[in-house]
Amino acid sequence: MDWIDLRSDTVTRPTPGMREAMAHAEVGDDVYGEDPTVNALQQRLAVKLGFERALFLPSGTQANLIALMAHCQRGDEYLVGDQAHTYRFEGGGAAVLGSIQPQPITNESDGTLSLHAIERAIKPLDPHFARSRLLCLEDTWHGRVLPLDYLRDARALCDRRGLRLHLDGARLFNAAVEQRLPARDIAQFFDSVSVCFSKGLGAPVGSVLCGSHALIEDARRWRKVCGGGMRQAGILAAACLHALDHHIERLADDHARAARLAAGIADLATLKLVGQHTNMVFIDVPITHLPAFRTHMDAAGVRLSIGYLPSIRMVVHLDIDDSGIDAAIAALRSFAP
Ligand SMILES: *Cc1c(COP(=O)(O)O)cnc(C)c1O
């Protein structure tokens, strides 16, 4: 059975063109810095986002962890949304592996963190406290695009209070495409940016961290320490280069299909449409109906990740076409608890 898999945009499989690019990649040993395809990817993303340098890493989790470890020392802290991926979904790596204390700040419903709350959470330089060093934002956050004005204000606050600013930009290109801006217009406010290639961009593996020369030097060291130094990684980087060429503008198709999915179920009473942002659609299903809902959607061949209450998230991606959206709408509409 070919599932219509809306659990996440991580489920995409490499296209034939991407596999072709991977098969023909020139490679070398990237731990020695000798893989030409990895070097080309790093160079290209650094230029594209307006940074001095970039580093290819196996995952977004490792890219964020290593960014945090490069910005912060043992006993420093980073301020982060309480619903941010880095804080909630990365196993507490900053604390566990980096000896970096997280200071969670409540995420507003639009994904921003109140600047006032950030300001109040910054600790005085005093031996009683961890040293507040870094602010970490996420864009898109649960599909939501952070307003450019907010990013500008957050940058100004960081400058005023001596914080660095990191972006978990796993879906940075979704934000850029939605705002019809070059991604560097978003990236310009940050000291470092991580980008995932294994989400909507459709590569099988890989993230890139961008930053200054000095930051990436440190990150390179921490990547090795964390076991992320890969050898003939050009095969993977080739997939990411292919994604930069072919899979960025098309993110607009995912956003349009997500909007169509949302419109197709907006009038339902049993499943309440909560919202649609970029490539994500959120619905609420009464908790008593959840087991029946899961069985119904499974039978219809539509896969959802239902565990993450309060809302169920549906994610549109490269492997979901118009007929997949039609089938998902039909399945959702025919649910009768
Ligand atoms: C997926 C994701 C990550 C981490 O990605 P992995 O490659 O799965 O480790 C980081 N941040 C956000 C917002 C994500 O969605």
The ligand as an ORCA input file, in Angstrom:
! r2SCAN-3c Opt
* xyz 0 1
  C      13.501     18.417     12.347
  C      13.897     19.611     13.099
  C      15.154     19.716     13.696
  C      16.161     18.594     13.761
  O      16.215     17.777     12.724
  P      16.804     16.305     12.659
  O      17.534     16.349     11.373
  O      15.619     15.422     12.659
  O      17.711     16.067     13.814
  C      15.462     20.890     14.318
  N      14.587     21.896     14.393
  C      13.374     21.837     13.847
  C      12.464     23.001     13.952
  C      12.979     20.685     13.183
  O      11.756     20.631     12.656
*
